[in-house]
């Protein structure tokens, strides 16, 4: 039996722009996804997916010869695509064994947007001994920052390189004011693929100059006071809002909130970052999934 684990992710800076080479700050989360693999004699993959409560939510059997699933839905289709991609990247992966039983377990709710796909891809890549970035590119797509988070137990800066492997560096991000940082879930999940497609329709040559965003990422890492951090958050929101032609979340939803608010990842869903201590403000508005920084981030 083999067991693999990957961390979830939060993209703190350079959302959207990270796809085109901007420098992003990303944080791996304590919660992630595990994969247990056992060899079996029959030529098939017996797959089971369990949610954060341990409840079985998806199962299928894929034939080893074709990776065709015995059920027809989007999840089965995606899983089949993953194994087909693995077979192309590592042709000998399925030769030495008859088949496999695989159990995948999420530690966070699927609608949290912490990387149910990226943690799956990284676990499968670890098992198959293939490049996780190449497997991601062949399946779900994206910048790859989420794969970097899956692989590292500490904050990172990430820059996509269009010609080679991404630049991933360890970052020191342990602000003295972290007790005044918390994450609020927007009660809806954002589809990353749809968000990327929308961004790609808006890109211009001018919008691909990310020097100001890169400088903000560096500045956020060394901010020494909450006030300085909040100013940088707001500047970042304005730049990305202009880039994707969308108002920042504070302006559109929480204009009377005393602290700063910043979208994370694809705008319009999943978690946002808020500063201050007024968590009750969001609860009063119906946002009940609120997680302090220290409880969420590794």
Secondary structure, DSSP 8 states (H G I E B T S, - for coil): -EEEEEEEEEE-S-TTGGGGT--EEEEEEEEEEEEEEEEESSSEEEEEEE-TTS-EEEEEEEETTT--BSS-SHHHHHHHHHHHHHHHH-GGGGTS-SEEEEEEEESS-GGG-S-HHHHHHHHHHHHHT--HHHHHHHTT-S-SHHHHHHH-SS-EEEE--SSSS-EEEE-----TTGGGEEEEE-SS---HHHHHHHHHHH--TGGG--HHHHHHHHHHHH--SHHHHHHHHHHHHHHHHHHHT---HHHHH-TT-SS-EEE-SSTTSSEEEEESS-HHHHHHTT---EEEHHHHB-
